[in-house]
Amino acid sequence: MVLLAQWILANNPYARVALITDRDELDTQIQQVFTSANEQIYRAKSGRDLLAKLSQPNPRLLCSLVHKFGKRDVDDVETYIASLKTQALPVHGELFVFVDECHRTQSGTLHRIMKASMPNAVFIGFTGTPLLKKDRKNTMDVFGRYIHRYQFAEAVEDQIVLDLIYEARDVEQHLQAEPKGR
């Protein structure tokens, strides 16, 4: 993600990159990784803050949780999504949205709201998790075909990671009811 974001921002003066994930610890991790790579990345504080930053020319690189695209007190989600499609967010520049953990929450309502909010953005999904058969169809439907795949076996061969060794063990367990009165 870092290398692709750096390349996009260096080669397109109008580009902006938003990294979206589904968990706070991943949002924090993304911020730390980019900071470690000497990249200034802005972490959105709220949904309102995210929308405000997207409508301005800076920051060019930001991260947020997908949940910040949600809106409270929406009775009819389909009508809300339809209204977003006719009144998209005023996004400044050419927006590239990197979605981390794209196999997880990205086939639901929050993703649909996010895409409807930014219809001109380019969405690129990232995952390091092997796709289950049920996720593969949803992920491919949402993001399209693979741009690049780096398989675990390749990483082992390149000596980037160690091979996983699984040893099945039968651990004897005994469950008991908790004594009453506790």
C-alpha positions as CSV (number, residue, x, y, z in Angstrom):
1,M,0.0,0.0,0.0
2,V,2.8,2.4,0.9
3,L,4.6,1.9,-2.4
4,L,1.5,2.2,-4.5
5,A,0.3,5.3,-2.7
6,Q,3.8,6.9,-3.0
7,W,3.8,6.2,-6.8
8,I,0.3,7.5,-7.3
9,L,0.9,10.7,-5.4
10,A,4.3,11.3,-7.0
11,N,3.0,10.8,-10.6
12,N,-0.4,12.5,-10.4
13,P,-0.4,16.0,-8.9
14,Y,-4.3,15.8,-8.6
15,A,-4.3,12.4,-6.9
16,R,-5.4,11.8,-3.3
17,V,-5.3,8.5,-1.5
18,A,-7.7,7.4,1.2
19,L,-7.0,4.2,3.0
20,I,-10.1,2.6,4.5
21,T,-10.3,-0.3,6.9
22,D,-12.8,-2.0,9.3
23,R,-11.0,-1.9,12.7
24,D,-9.4,0.8,14.8
25,E,-6.2,-1.3,15.4
26,L,-5.7,-1.6,11.6
27,D,-6.3,2.1,11.1
28,T,-3.7,2.8,13.8
29,Q,-1.3,0.3,12.2
30,I,-1.8,1.9,8.7
31,Q,-1.0,5.3,10.2
32,Q,2.2,3.9,11.9
33,V,3.4,2.1,8.7
34,F,3.0,5.2,6.6
35,T,4.6,7.4,9.2
36,S,7.5,4.9,9.5
37,A,7.9,5.3,5.7
38,N,8.2,9.1,6.1
39,E,4.8,9.7,4.7
40,Q,2.5,12.2,6.3
41,I,-0.9,10.6,6.7
42,Y,-3.9,12.2,8.2
43,R,-6.2,9.9,10.4
44,A,-9.8,11.1,10.2
45,K,-11.3,11.8,13.7
46,S,-15.0,11.4,12.8
47,G,-17.3,11.0,9.9
48,R,-17.8,14.8,9.7
49,D,-14.0,15.3,9.8
50,L,-13.5,12.7,7.0
51,L,-16.1,14.3,4.7
52,A,-14.5,17.8,5.4
53,K,-11.0,16.6,4.5
54,L,-12.2,14.8,1.3
55,S,-13.7,18.1,0.1
56,Q,-10.3,20.0,0.6
57,P,-7.1,19.6,-1.5
58,N,-5.2,18.5,1.6
59,P,-4.3,16.2,3.1
60,R,-3.5,14.2,0.0
61,L,-3.1,11.0,2.0
62,L,-5.6,10.0,4.7
63,C,-6.9,7.0,6.5
64,S,-10.3,6.2,8.1
65,L,-12.6,3.5,9.2
66,V,-15.4,2.5,6.8
67,H,-17.9,3.1,9.7
68,K,-17.4,6.8,9.3
69,F,-19.4,6.7,6.1
70,G,-22.4,5.5,8.1
71,K,-25.2,7.9,9.1
72,R,-27.4,7.6,12.1
73,D,-31.2,8.0,12.0
74,V,-31.5,6.7,8.4
75,D,-34.8,4.9,8.2
76,D,-34.6,3.8,4.5
77,V,-31.0,2.9,3.6
78,E,-31.9,2.3,-0.1
79,T,-33.4,5.8,-0.5
80,Y,-30.4,7.3,1.3
81,I,-28.0,5.5,-1.1
82,A,-30.1,6.6,-4.1
83,S,-29.9,10.2,-2.9
84,L,-26.1,9.9,-2.5
85,K,-25.8,8.8,-6.1
86,T,-27.5,12.0,-7.3
87,Q,-25.7,14.2,-4.7
88,A,-22.2,12.8,-4.3
89,L,-19.7,14.2,-1.9
90,P,-17.7,17.2,-3.1
91,V,-14.4,15.2,-3.3
92,H,-11.4,17.3,-4.3
93,G,-9.0,15.9,-6.8
94,E,-8.7,12.4,-8.2
95,L,-9.4,10.0,-5.3
96,F,-7.9,6.5,-5.0
97,V,-9.5,4.5,-2.2
98,F,-7.5,1.6,-0.9
99,V,-9.7,-0.8,1.1
100,D,-7.7,-2.9,3.5
101,E,-9.2,-6.3,4.5
102,C,-11.5,-6.0,1.5
103,H,-12.8,-9.5,1.9
104,R,-14.6,-8.6,5.1
105,T,-17.0,-5.8,5.5
106,Q,-17.0,-4.6,1.9
107,S,-20.0,-6.3,0.6
108,G,-22.4,-4.7,3.0
109,T,-24.3,-1.4,3.5
110,L,-21.3,0.7,4.6
111,H,-19.4,-0.1,1.5
112,R,-22.4,0.7,-0.7
113,I,-22.8,4.0,1.1
114,M,-19.0,4.7,0.7
115,K,-19.1,3.9,-3.1
116,A,-22.3,5.9,-3.6
117,S,-20.7,8.9,-1.8
118,M,-17.7,8.9,-4.1
119,P,-18.8,7.6,-7.5
120,N,-15.7,8.9,-9.4
121,A,-13.2,7.3,-7.0
122,V,-11.0,4.4,-8.0
123,F,-11.4,1.6,-5.5
124,I,-8.6,-0.9,-4.9
125,G,-9.1,-3.8,-2.5
126,F,-6.2,-5.3,-0.4
127,T,-6.2,-8.5,1.6
128,G,-3.6,-10.7,3.0
129,T,-6.2,-13.3,4.0
130,P,-6.9,-16.2,1.7
131,L,-10.4,-15.7,0.3
132,L,-12.9,-18.3,1.3
133,K,-15.2,-19.5,-1.5
134,K,-18.1,-17.5,-0.1
135,D,-15.9,-14.3,0.1
136,R,-14.2,-14.8,-3.2
137,K,-17.4,-14.1,-5.2
138,N,-18.4,-11.1,-3.1
139,T,-14.8,-9.6,-3.2
140,M,-14.5,-10.1,-6.9
141,D,-18.0,-8.7,-7.5
142,V,-17.1,-5.6,-5.5
143,F,-13.6,-4.9,-6.7
144,G,-13.2,-6.7,-10.0
145,R,-10.2,-8.9,-11.0
146,Y,-6.9,-9.1,-9.4
147,I,-4.3,-6.4,-10.1
148,H,-1.5,-8.5,-8.5
149,R,-1.3,-11.5,-6.3
150,Y,1.7,-12.5,-4.1
151,Q,0.9,-15.9,-2.8
152,F,2.1,-17.3,0.5
153,A,4.2,-20.0,-1.2
154,E,6.0,-17.3,-3.1
155,A,6.8,-15.4,0.1
156,V,8.2,-18.6,1.6
157,E,10.3,-19.2,-1.5
158,D,11.6,-15.6,-1.4
159,Q,12.4,-16.1,2.3
160,I,10.2,-13.2,3.3
161,V,8.2,-15.3,5.7
162,L,8.6,-18.7,7.3
163,D,6.5,-21.6,6.2
164,L,3.6,-22.5,8.5
165,I,3.8,-25.9,10.1
166,Y,0.6,-27.3,11.6
167,E,0.8,-30.0,14.1
168,A,-2.6,-31.4,15.2
169,R,-2.7,-32.2,18.8
170,D,-5.4,-33.8,20.9
171,V,-5.7,-31.8,24.1
172,E,-7.8,-33.5,26.7
173,Q,-10.3,-31.1,28.2
174,H,-12.9,-31.3,30.9
175,L,-15.7,-28.8,31.4
176,Q,-17.5,-28.4,34.6
177,A,-20.4,-26.2,35.7
178,E,-19.3,-23.2,37.8
179,P,-20.3,-23.7,41.5
180,K,-23.5,-21.9,42.4
181,G,-23.3,-18.8,44.5
182,R,-20.4,-17.2,42.7
